[in-house]
């Protein structure tokens, strides 16, 4: 028997009364179970994207801090009415709105149900109820409105997204409260970077367009439904139809923006510690990197560059610890190293800039108009004022403090913290702290990103906190895990989770942050970390690889060198991410969502489109189970081929990261180097794994992107007798490796017989003589 939510103040939308066609959809006048008038609008804003808005009494003008545009061109749609419902249809999606009782249903163009509002209501003692129909509840004073919506959960449906979460990536059976939090230790449901975007294996996504606290209940109250609740004057949610996950991600990014490409050097290794205490220590580490042949591009300084904690965050050098910082930066650049400086948006009252910020009103205030002082970092630093980034003058002031540092040669800032904007603070633009809290990370990172781009030509931050739209100010890292294997597992889940939520670039602290990793953990975390979009060694104790003994150092060097050789592939994958929203690190469910074996699989991942990476995640483990999805996969180390879907009990001694290449892949590789400024063009190798289906012709292609040059296409067609390759204009002649070519009769380049080839290790190696375009034919 159906039971009605017991909280009497909850009002669900009961029925619609009248409707009006608009340029984008329909506007409906409705009423609740209590007879309160409600306005609802449904708008087709982009192909496959429907915007649902609902508010008590009346809808105000649509507004958002998260969307990249506020208006859209009208899309053609059809509208018809039956006795009991409205039918709306576009070439991509259909919507039915039942009159009484109110019910929404989203369908594909064939009429197959994609998603529908839940038809049950669960009695709950919580306020507001966790699972009820579309509706709202007011607080006892009538000042705040909390809105709610729920959807039916299909028996075989799985859910993903919601930002950087350290829990299992399949969200069914979990509950999340999206509220930016310092998730110290990363062992719970709190996180730094929440994203109110959820997508389903049924082929749809939901983006809740709000910065208020959002609670998602995903089949914990009822096994038949999932729902969300948030405070705010209205409900504003975008229904996104794919049906493929990649299409859902792309359409979400159409709404909230795509990531710009970070500078190429940022994909090199970052070396850090919490923290280097003075110039001598920094220069010792820089020299150590070169002496130990560890490729690296960035050295990061944590807050001691500003002196003792009472001076944080004044954004001014302590020249007692770091004399002549400009000279130090110049010396680092001679080693091919750039400098990153730590900051946070909180200023102690002893910092040199505090009085200026207070007098000019650049800080969040309390009800009396005084700076709102918070404890941001336990007892390490004294109470701090919070920079008010809703004040454009405060933004300009904060940026002005960065310009001298950037002009001095600083390349990037680590924008730490940002999760503590006070809920009861007073903000310059009149928004409440409840609405600003989750928005604050976007404003903070945008301020620093923009001034960095202005001065250096490349926008970049190394940020900790975030919300929907954080992809527009890359990049970010995963916070403060403990140094143990369970926390590495949580960090991997977070990396997959944030990639499933529209943020394509993400790094984490190799070795873990809190504590001292042993050599085994350090090596296993490095293998995973060096196959992430961005790679940084960081922690409360030394993280330089030579600190962990000769074996760990040698293994680290091997994988760091491999990462640098793969930079042409990594950079091209990153460019693709800026165009499509697909992350660099991809949960298998993104590509193989119809495979039930990957729905819960969060211990391995795709690195771009060509690699499958299966980190070893247990202490003492020298084997691990690896799942290979459909297709043919080649062991990167042994070149042994496997046909998926299959499970392998794969041997993985400490020096081995289980790594597989998708058959058909084209992987551009460069030479080993100390840093990324050492020529990208020279030493290019095209490592190709051509598919072969007997007499059937198969194709493969890849686009190589250069930060300073034009894209170059590489493609091939292959059948049982010949393989034909086409290579766009390259500045230097590449070496081509065609794997699994045990016998070759003849090779031609640009229609001329070519002699510079050899069969080696079961593959064909072709050395070209001239730069430029090349057409290559290989006869078996």
N, C-alpha and C positions, 0 to 999 in steps of 0.2 A: 504494500500500500504506500502511495506517495505521501510523504510528510513535508510540511511547509516549515521553512526556517523559523525558529522560535523567536528570534530577536524581533520585537514588534516594530522597531524603527526601520527595519530593512524594507525597502520598496523595490519590487521588481517590475520591470516593464511588462504590463499585462496584455496590451493590445495596441495596434495602431488604428487611428480614427480616420484621418485624411492624409492625402499625399499630394505632392507637387513635383512635377518633373523639373529638373535643373539642367544646366549645360553639361554637368558631369555625372548626373545620376538622379537621385530622388531625395526630397526632404519630406519627412514624415512627422506628423503630429500624433503623439501617442499619450497613453496614461498608465500610471502604475496601479498596483493592487490597492493603493490607498486613494486613488483618484487624482494624484498629483500629475499635472501636465508635464510631458517630457518631449523634447525634440530629438530626432534621430536623423542623421544624414548618411547616405551611402553614395560614394563617389568613385568612379573609375578614373584613376589619376595617371597610371602607366599601364602598358600592356601586362595583363595578369595581376595587377595590383588594385585592390579595392580598399578605400578608406572608410572606416566606420567611426562615426562620432555620435556621442549621446550625452545629454546634459539635462538635469532637472530644469523645468520651466523653459529655458531658451538657450540655444547655442550662441556663443559669442563668435567673433571673428576667429578663424583658425590661425594659430600661431605656434611657433616651435623654435627651440634653440638647437635642434638636432638635425633638421632637414636641410639639404643643400639648396632647396628652392621651396617657395611657398605656394606657387601657382603652377598649374600644368595646362597645356593645351587640351581642349575637349577631345575625347575619344568617341567614335561612333558607337552607339549602343541601341538595343531595342528594348522597349518597355511595353508590357501587356498586363492586363488585369483579369483575374478570375474572381469568382464570388468571394473566395476566402484567402486570396494571396495576390502578390505582385510577382511578375517575372521580369528580371533584367538580364540581358545577355550581350556579350561582346564576342569577337572571334576567339577570345582566350578563356573566358570564364563566364559562368552563369550564377545568378543569385536569386533565390526565392525568399520572399518575406511573407510569412503566414500572418494573417490579420489577428485572429483570436482563437487560441492564445498566441501571443507573439512568438515567432521562431524564425531564425535565419538559417539558411542552408546554402553552402557554396558547392557548385558542381563544375565539372569540366564540360566541354562543348557537346559531349555525347549524352550528358545528363547523369553521369556517374557521380555519386556524392564524394566530394573531397573532404569536406569538413562541415559540421553542423553544430549549432549550439546544443548544449546538453539538455536533455528532456527531463531529467530528474532534479529534485531539490532535496538536499540533505539537511536535516535538523542539526543545528550546531550551537553549542553554548558560546562559541567564540564571537567576538564583536570586532569587525563585521564577520558575518558567516563566511566560511571558507568556500563553500560550494553552493551557489544559488544561481538563478538565471541572471541575465543582463539586468542590472539595476544599480541602486546606490543606497547609502545610509548616511544620515547626518549625525554629527556629534550632539550631545544633549543640549548644547547652547545654540545649535543650528548654524555654527560658523564654518565648520569644515564638512566637506562632502568626500566620501570614499566611494569609488565606483568599482564595479565588479563585472566580470564576464567569465563564462565557462563554456567548454566545448566537449563534445563526446569524444571518447578515446576508443578507437577501433581495437578489436582483440589482438591484432598483430602489429599495432602501431608503436613506434618508438620516437622519442623526442630528444633534441640536441640543442646546444647553444647556451645562452645566458651569460656569455663572457668567460672570463678566467675563473673557472671553478676547479677546486682540487679534488672533487668527488668523481665518481664514475661518470664517464661521458654520456651514457644513456640515462636520461633524466627521469624516466618513468619510475615512480615509486619514491621520488624525493621531493623535498620542499625547500625553496630558496627564498630568502629575503634579500633583495637587491639594494644594498646600502654600502657605499664605499667605506671600507674599514681597514685599519692596519692589521693584516692577517698574520701577525708574527708567528712563525713556526709552520704555517700552511697546513695545519692538521685538522681544520674544521671547515664549516660551511661559509665562514666569512671570507671575503676576498677584496682585493684592491680595485679590480677592474670588472664591474658588472655591466652587462649589456642586456636590456630588456627585449631581446630578439630570440625567438624560439622557432625551430623548424622540425618538421615531422616527416617520417618515411612515407606518409600518405601523400606527400607531394606538395605541402603548403608550409608557409612560414607565417609567424605573427610578430609584428614589431609594435610594441606598446610605446607610443610617442609621448614620453613623460620623463621628467627628471625627479619626480617624487619617489619615495620609497615604494618598491613594487614587491609584492609577495606572490610567488608562483607555487601553486599546489598541483603537483603532477601525479595524480592518482594515489594520493595518500588518504584523503577523506572518502573518496569513492573510487573504486577500481575502474569505473566506467567513464571517468571524466577528468579533465585538467582545467585549471582556472587560474585567474590572476586577479589581484586586488591592489588598488593604489589610491592614495589620497590625491585630490585635485578637483578642480571645478567641473571637469568633464572627462569622459572616456574618449580616447583618440587612439585607434589601433589600425594598423595596416595589415590586411590579409594579402599574402603574397603567394601566387600560384607558380609552380615550377614547370612540370612536376619534378625534374631532376634537381638534386641538391645544389649542383653548380649554378643552375639558373636561379634558384631561390637566393643564393648568396649574391649573385650579380644584381638581382633586382633590389635586394636590401641595400646594396651599395649605391644603386641608382638613387635611392632615397636619402641615404646618410653620407654618401661620398666615398670616393676611392682614395687609397693611400698614394701619396706622391712617392717617387722612387728615392730612397736614401742614397747618399753618395757612395760610390763604389768602395772607398776605403773603409766604410762602416761595416762591410761584410768580412773584413779581416778580423784577426783576434784582438780582443781588448784585454789588457792585463791590469788587475786592480787588487786592492786589499783595503780592509777597514782598520787602519788606513796608513798610507805612507806619511811619515811624520815630518819629513824635511826634504830639502833639495838633494842632499847627499844620498838619501835612501832612494829617491826617484832615479837619480842618475846611475846609481849602482844597479838597480833593476833593469834600466834601459841597456846598460852595458852587458848585463847578464843575459838578456834575451839574445843579443848578437853573439856573445861568446858561446852560448849553448845552442846556437843555430835554431832558435825558436822563432818562427815567423810571427810578426805582430805589427799592428798598425796604430793602436791607441793605448796610452797609459792614462788611467783615471786616478784622480786625487779625491779622496773623501774629505770631510769638512775641515780637517786640520790645516788645509791651505789658508784658512782664515784665522788660525790661531786656536786659542782655547774656547770652550763652548760658550762663554759669555759673549763672544763676538759673532756667533752664528745668528742669522744669516745676513751679514753685512755686505757680502759680495766684494770684499777688499782683501788683498793679500796681506798675510803676516810675513813681512820681509825679514823678520828675525829667523823664522824657520826656512823661508824661501827667498833668500836674497836675490835681487836682480832677476825676477821671474821671466822677463822678456828674453834675457840671455839663456835661461834654462830652456825655454820653449824653443828657441832657435837651435840649441844643442840637440834637443829631442828630434827636431825636424831633420837634422843632419843624419840621424839614425833611421829616418823614415817613419818616425813616430809622431802622432798627433796627441794633443792634450785634451782631456775631458775633466771638467770641474763639477764637484757636487754642489747642489743648492737645495733649499726647500723654501716654501713660501711663508715661512714664519720668522719673525725677527725678535730677538731678545731685547729687553729694555736697555741693556748695556751696549748694544751694537751702535756703531757710529751713525747709522741712518735712522735709528728709531725715532728721535725727536722730530726729524723732518717728516717722517711718515705720519706721526701723530698729529703734528700741527697742521698738516695739509689734508688730513682726513683720508689717508690712504689705507687705513686698517678697518676691518670689521669692528663694529662697536657693540657695546652692551646697551641696555635700555637707557642708561644715563648719558650716553654719548662718549664714554671712555673706550679706549682700545680693549677689545675682548681678549683677555689673556687666557691661554690654554696651556696644558701640559702635553706637549707633542711627542716627547721621547723619554718617557719615564722620568727618572731623576738625573739623567745625563746632562740635560741643559735646563736652564731656568725657564720660568713661564715665558711664553712668546705671544706676540701679536700676529694676527693673520692678515696678510695682504688681501685687500678687497678688489678682486679682479672684475667685479661688476662695475667698477668705477674706471672709466676710460682714462682719466688722468692718472690713476694709480697704475694702470697697465703701462702707460707711457713712461712713468717714473721708474718702474721696475725694469723696463727695457733699457732705459738710459743707463742703469747701473751695469748692464751687460756689455754695452758697446765698447767701453775702454778695454775690457778683457778680451773681447773678440778681436778688436784692433791689434791687441798685443800678440795675437796668434792662437788663442784658445779656439778649439775647433767645435766643441759641443759641450752641453751641460747635462748632467744627470739631474733630472727634475724629480727629486725624491719627495716622498710624502704627498700631501694633497688630499688626504682622506678625512681631515679633521675640521672642515668648515663647520662652525657651530650651528646647531639646529635652531637655537634661540638667539642667534646673532642678528644684528641690524645691518642690512646691506644697502649700498648706495643707490642701486636701481630700484629699490622698493620691494624686491622679491623677498619672500620669507626664507629663513634658513632651511626649512623643510624642502623647499624647491631648489635652493642653491647647492645644497650639500653634494648631490651627485653630479651637478653641472660644474662644480668648482674645478675638478681635474681637467676638464676640457678648456676652461678659460685660462688656467695656469699654464698648461702645456702649450696652448696656442700663443700666449704672450712670449714665451721663450723661443718657441719654434720660429715665430715670425721675425724676431730680431736677429736670430742666428742666420736665417735665410737672407735677411736684408744685408748683413755685413759680409757673410762668407759666400753667398750665392747658393748655399745648400741648406734647406731646412732640415733640422734633426734635433731630437731630444732623446734621452735615455730615461723614460718616464716610468713611474711606479703605479700611479692611480689612473683610472679611466672610466668611461661610460660609452654609450652609443655614440659613434662618430670619432672615437679616439684614433681610428685608422688614418684620419686626415693629418695627424701630427706624429708620424713614426719617430722613434720606435719605443718599445717598452720591454720591461723585464719582470721576472716573476716573484720579486719580493724576497723574503727572509726565511728560507727553509733551514731546518736542522741538518746536520751532517750525518745522515744515515740513509740506508736504502729505501725505507718506506717513504721518506720525504722526497727522494728522487722520483719515486713512482708518482707521488702526488704532483710533482712538478711536470712530469711528462703528461699527466692527464690535463693539467692546466694549459700546457702548450697546445694540445689537441683541441681542448675546449674553446680557447680563444680564437683559434683558427676556424672553428666551426661557427664563429659568431661575427665574422666579417673583419677581423683584425689580422692581417697576414704576416706581420713581422713581430718576432718575439724572441727574447733571450732569457737566460737564467744564470744563476751563480754556479759555475762549474765547481764541483766539490761541496756545494751547500754553503750556507752563510754562517750559521751559528755553530761553532765548535771546530774541532780539528779532525778532518777526514783522514782515514788511513789510506795507504797507497792504492789498495784495491778499489775503494769507493771513488777516489780521485780519478783513477783510470776509467772506470765504468761511466762516471758522470761526464768525463771529458769526451768519451766516444759518442755519447748522446749529445752533449753540448756542441761539439764541432760539427754535428749534423743537425743544427738548428739554423734558423734564418740569421741570427746574430749570436756571436760566441764571446762570452766574457768569463774570465776566471776572477772570483771575488769571494771574500769571506773575512771572518774576524781574525783569522790566523793566515800566515803566508799561503798563497796559492800558486806561486811560481813553480813550474814542473820540476825543477832541479831540487826543490825542497822535499821531494817524495822518493828519492833514491834513484839509482841509475836505470832500473827496469821501468819504473813508471815514467821517468823522463823520456826514455827511448820510445815507449809506446805513445806518449803524448805527442812527441815530435812527429812520429809516423802519421798520426791522424791530422795534426795541424798542417803538415806538408800536403796531405791529401786534400784537405779543405782548400788550401791555396791553389792547388792544381785545378780544383773544381770551380774556381771563382767564375770563369766564363759561364758555366752551367748555372751556378747559384745566382749570378747577376741577371742572367736571362730569365730565370724562374721568377726572380723578384720583379722584373719589368712586367712579366705576364700577370703577376699578382696585382699590380697597379691598374691593369686593364680589365681584369675579370673579377677581382675580389677573392680568388682562390688563394689560400695561404701557402706559404713555402712548406710548412710542416702540416701534413694532411692526415686526419684520421681516415682509415680505410673506408668507413661508411660514406664518405663524400663521393667516392668513385664507385663503390660496390654496394650501394644501399639495398639492392635486391638480394644480396647474399646474407642469409641469416647468421652465418658464422662471424660476421664482422660487426653486427649490431651492438655488441657489448665489448668489442675488442679495443682496448686502450693501452696495450703494452707494446705495440709496434705501429709504424706509420709509413706513409709515403713522403719522401723528400723530393718535392717537385713531382713531376710526372713519371720519372724514370727509375728512381731508387725505392726499394723497400728496406726500411731500417728496423731492426729488432734488438733494442738495447738489452743487455743482461742486467736484470733488476734485483738480483738476490746475492747476498754475500756467500762466497764460496762456490757459486754456481759455475760449472764449466760446460754445461749444456743448457739449451733452452728450447722449448717448443715454439716453433715458428709456423704461422699460417701463411700460405701463399694462395691468393685468390685466383680466379680464373685467368688463364693465359699461360704463357711460358716465361719462366724466370731463370736467370743465370746467376749462379753464385759468383759474386765479384772476385773472390779470392781464388777459387779453384776452377772457375769457368764451367763447372758442371751445371747442366740444365735440368730443370724440374717443370713438370706440367701441373698447373693448379686447376681446380682447387685441391689442396693437399696440406697436411700437417707434416712437419719435419721435426725430429728430435735432433737438433743441430748441435754439433760440437763447437764450443766457444771458449777455448782457453783465454786467459786474461788478455792476450794481445789481439784477440779476434772480436770484432763487432759483427754479428750476423748482418750481412749486407747483400742484397740481391738487385739485379738490374732487369727491368722489364724487357722482354724480347721485342725488338722493333725500335729500341731507343737510339737516339743520337746524342752523345754526350760530348760537348766541347770542353777541352781541358787545356790548361796552360802549363808553363814550366814551374818548378819549385822556385820560390822567391822569398826574400826576407820581409817584404812589405808590398802593398798593392801598386805602388808607383813604379815598380820594376816591370817593364813593358808587358802590356797585355797581348800585343800583336805577335811578338816573337814566340816561337816554340809552341804554337797552337797545334793540338792533337784532336782529331775528330774520332772519338771512340764509338764505333757503330756496332749495333747488335741486330743485324738485319733479320727480319722474320722470313721464314721460308715455308710455304704451304704447298709443296710439290709443284704441280703445274699452274696453280693459281697465283696470280700476280699480287704482291703485297706492296704497301707503300709506307714510308716514314718521312717525317719532316721536323725541323727545328729551326728556330730563328735565334741567331746570336746577336745580342745587343751590346754595344760598346758605349760607355758614358760619353765619349767624345766623337763617336763616328756614327755612320748609318747602320741600320740593321742589315744582317747578312743571312740569307736563307740557305739552308742545307736540306736536301731531300734525296730520296732514293726510291726506286722501284726495283723489285726483285722477283724472279721466278726460278724455276728449277735449273735454268741454263745460264742466265746472266743477271748481273746486278748493275743498274745504271744510276750513277750519282750526279747530282747537279749542285755546284757550290757557287754561291755568289761571290762578288769581288772582295778579296781579302788583302790586307796590306802586306802580308808575308805568306809564303807558301806553307801550307800545313802538312802534317803527317796524318795519314788516314789509316785507321785500324779497322778492318772488317773482321769481326770475331766469327769463329766457327766457319772458316774457309780452309779446309784441309787440303784442297787441291784447286789449282788455278791453271787455265790454259793460256790466257792472254789478257793483257791490260792495255787499254788505249786511253789517252788523255787528250781532249779536244781533237779527236779523230786521228791522232798520231800514236803509233805504237810506243809504249812506255816501258822502259827497262828497269826503272828504279822501284822495284817491288821485291818482296820476299815473303815466304810463308814462315811464320814464327809462332810457336806455342799454339798451333791449331788455328791461327788467324792469319789474315793477309795484311801486310804492312806496305803501304804505298807512300813514297816520298815524292811530293811535287817539287818541281824545280823553280817555278815562276809564281809570283803573286797574281792576283786577279781572279777572274772567273775560271771555272773548270767544269768540263763535262767528262765523266769517267765511266768507262764500260769495262766490266770484269766478266770474262767468260769462264765458267767452271770447266 
